[in-house]
Amino acid sequence: QFVGRGVSVFVYDKRGTGQSAGKYSQNFPELADDMVAASAEAKRLAEDRFGRFGLFGFSQGGWIAPLAAERSSAEFIGIGYGLVVDILEEDASQVALELTEAGYGADVLAKASEITDVTARIAVSNYTDGLEDLDALKEEYGAEEWYPTVRGGFTGVILGIPTAELRTNGIPMFDRLNIDWSVKPMDVLMGVEVPQLWALAENDREAPVSKTLDRLQALRSDGKDISIFMFPETDHGMW
């Protein structure tokens, strides 16, 4: 669709996927390094045949493109169904949305927030902090009707694994992703000086939009050049 509108595009497979070599990772700073390298290659291939150069990131790319913007000398960035919350906040937002859609109210959301606060500590500490507190919450809430509804990005997985196993083996499916939990999107976006386009899915269940909208509006109030388009009745991916 870009090419049909006169926009040249350079698309690459994320490391460890498709035709790209390397080990699959969800380490955003490392993936931003890849985007900077891809930008240099795109400019080399299109030398003297393009005007402005920008970055587009979709879903997870919404965390990555802003990290790469300055180093790739991007003149604009576009984000599709991305987030202005970190991974921990995304997980908590998903859990809250799941419970809200299931018809539960503020009392249950408060209990679930206790759980996601603890699972966040467990994830960030590599299973060294919060395991005993999680056992206590399982004992307290495990028999309640809403408890099986909790999934989120990773909280549901943590709830389904015994504490002793978490302490000994961790969660291989997550640990191999090499996640950098320190990335804070608002801090990153405060440093982005070029125009931004954010296209969001109104009913996004994987990347709930409410906090993202609030934070984008706050950035606009601070003078950032941000355009926001909300696509109604769409979920993640906007199919």
Residue pairs with C-beta under 8 A, 6 or more apart in sequence:
2 8
2 9
3 9
8 46
8 49
8 50
9 56
10 38
10 39
10 41
10 42
10 45
10 46
12 20
12 34
12 38
13 19
13 20
14 20
14 24
14 31
14 34
15 21
15 22
15 23
15 24
15 25
15 30
15 31
15 34
16 22
16 23
16 24
16 25
17 24
24 176
24 177
25 31
25 177
25 178
26 60
26 177
26 178
26 179
27 177
27 178
27 179
27 180
28 60
28 63
28 64
28 67
28 180
28 183
29 67
29 180
29 183
30 178
30 180
31 60
31 64
32 64
32 67
32 68
32 71
33 68
35 55
35 57
35 64
35 65
35 67
35 68
35 72
36 68
36 71
36 72
39 53
39 55
39 68
39 72
39 73
39 74
40 72
42 53
43 50
43 53
52 75
52 76
53 72
53 73
53 74
53 75
54 74
54 75
54 76
54 77
54 78
54 194
55 65
55 68
55 69
55 72
55 74
55 76
55 77
55 78
56 65
56 77
56 78
56 79
56 80
57 63
57 64
57 65
57 66
57 77
57 78
57 79
57 80
57 82
58 79
58 80
58 81
58 82
59 80
59 81
59 82
59 206
59 207
59 236
59 237
60 82
61 79
61 80
61 82
62 79
62 80
62 81
62 82
62 83
62 207
63 82
63 83
63 183
63 185
63 188
65 74
65 77
65 78
65 79
66 77
66 79
66 185
66 188
66 189
66 192
66 196
67 183
67 188
68 74
69 77
69 192
69 194
70 191
70 192
70 193
74 194
75 194
75 195
76 194
76 195
76 196
76 197
77 192
77 194
77 195
77 196
77 197
78 196
78 197
78 198
78 199
79 196
79 197
79 198
79 199
80 199
80 238
81 199
81 200
81 201
81 204
81 207
81 236
81 237
81 238
82 198
82 200
82 207
82 212
83 90
83 185
83 207
83 212
84 185
84 186
84 189
84 211
84 212
84 215
84 216
84 219
85 93
85 185
85 211
85 212
85 215
86 181
86 183
86 184
86 185
87 153
87 179
87 181
87 183
88 116
88 120
88 123
88 124
88 181
89 211
90 153
90 207
90 208
91 116
91 119
91 120
91 152
91 153
91 154
91 155
92 113
92 116
92 117
92 120
92 152
92 155
93 208
93 210
93 211
94 151
94 152
94 153
94 205
94 206
94 208
95 112
95 115
95 116
95 150
95 151
95 152
95 155
95 156
96 109
96 112
96 113
96 208
97 205
97 208
98 149
98 150
98 151
98 152
98 205
99 108
99 109
99 112
99 146
99 149
99 150
100 109
102 146
102 149
104 146
104 149
108 144
108 146
111 141
111 144
111 146
112 146
112 150
114 137
115 134
115 137
115 141
115 150
115 155
115 159
116 152
116 155
118 130
118 133
118 134
118 137
119 130
119 134
119 152
119 154
119 155
119 158
119 159
121 129
121 130
121 133
122 129
122 130
122 131
122 134
122 158
122 166
123 154
123 158
123 174
123 181
124 181
126 170
126 175
127 166
127 167
127 170
131 163
131 166
131 167
132 163
134 158
134 159
134 163
135 163
138 159
141 147
150 156
150 159
154 171
154 174
157 171
157 173
157 174
158 166
158 171
161 171
185 215
186 215
186 219
189 196
189 215
189 219
189 224
190 219
190 222
192 224
194 225
195 225
195 226
195 227
196 224
196 225
196 226
196 227
197 226
197 227
197 229
198 212
198 216
198 226
198 227
198 228
198 229
199 229
199 231
199 238
200 209
200 212
200 213
200 228
200 229
200 230
200 231
201 207
201 209
201 231
201 234
201 235
201 236
201 237
201 238
202 209
202 230
202 231
202 232
202 233
202 234
203 233
203 234
203 235
204 234
204 235
204 236
205 235
205 236
206 235
206 236
207 236
209 230
213 228
213 230
216 226
216 228
217 228
219 226
220 226
231 238
